[in-house]
């Protein structure tokens, strides 16, 4: 059985985001948890993306200051992110990092992180 780990990359995690996402996971019957991972600089961002491989994290939501810098660190950039010139969501698909622009669409994120 797989336990999914997802999180938020930013200086701080927005208030209530952990509780909200952990509620979403529980409501969908997904064995996983959401946490915040302090990220202040581009170097921190690169380190956090590397952690995805080592710690088998499934995905991240990015703070706005990382929406553009993340593009050069991804393996694949979805058409939505390419068109906007930014990505706010990262998905680890078997060690390949994909970037997407999801906005406030939690259902889209869940579909990307936890495909049927």
NORSULBEL-V9029 format. One record per helix or strand of 2 or more residues. SS is the DSSP state (H for helix, E for strand). FROM is the first residue (numbers start at 0). LEN is the number of residues. If there is no record, write none. Layout:
# NORSULBEL-V9029
ss from len
SS FROM LEN
SS FROM LEN
This chain:
# NORSULBEL-V9029
ss from len
E 3 7
H 16 11
E 31 7
H 41 13
E 58 4
H 63 3
H 68 5
E 75 2
H 78 6
E 88 5
E 95 5
H 105 8
